Amino acid sequence: HTGERPYGCPQCGRSFSVSSALVKHQRTHREGKAHECHQCGKSFTRSSNLVAHQRSHLG
């Protein structure tokens, strides 16, 4: 747990401690925000984030 983040995204400069996190992050540049809330129009890069957001409309 050194805090080292040797895997940098060439598109935005964000860095990660493991290569798999960088690969997952790079999908956000390719796919964009493809998951849109039909109630308010807010968009998310991951479907799981959309699902979590949609719970905010239930309250």
Contacts in CASP RR format, 6 or more apart in sequence:
PFRMAT RR
TARGET T0000
AUTHOR 0000-0000-0000
METHOD contacts of the structure
MODEL  1
HTGERPYGCPQCGRSFSVSSALVKHQRTHREGKAHECHQCGKSFTRSSNL
VAHQRSHLG
3 17 0 8 1.000
4 17 0 8 1.000
5 15 0 8 1.000
5 16 0 8 1.000
5 17 0 8 1.000
6 15 0 8 1.000
6 17 0 8 1.000
7 15 0 8 1.000
7 16 0 8 1.000
7 17 0 8 1.000
7 18 0 8 1.000
7 19 0 8 1.000
7 21 0 8 1.000
7 22 0 8 1.000
8 14 0 8 1.000
8 15 0 8 1.000
8 16 0 8 1.000
8 22 0 8 1.000
9 15 0 8 1.000
9 16 0 8 1.000
9 22 0 8 1.000
9 25 0 8 1.000
9 26 0 8 1.000
9 29 0 8 1.000
11 26 0 8 1.000
11 29 0 8 1.000
12 29 0 8 1.000
14 25 0 8 1.000
15 22 0 8 1.000
16 22 0 8 1.000
16 25 0 8 1.000
27 45 0 8 1.000
28 45 0 8 1.000
31 45 0 8 1.000
32 45 0 8 1.000
33 43 0 8 1.000
33 44 0 8 1.000
33 45 0 8 1.000
34 43 0 8 1.000
34 45 0 8 1.000
35 43 0 8 1.000
35 44 0 8 1.000
35 45 0 8 1.000
35 46 0 8 1.000
35 47 0 8 1.000
35 49 0 8 1.000
35 50 0 8 1.000
36 42 0 8 1.000
36 43 0 8 1.000
36 44 0 8 1.000
36 50 0 8 1.000
37 43 0 8 1.000
37 44 0 8 1.000
37 50 0 8 1.000
37 53 0 8 1.000
37 54 0 8 1.000
37 57 0 8 1.000
39 54 0 8 1.000
39 57 0 8 1.000
40 57 0 8 1.000
42 53 0 8 1.000
44 50 0 8 1.000
44 53 0 8 1.000
END
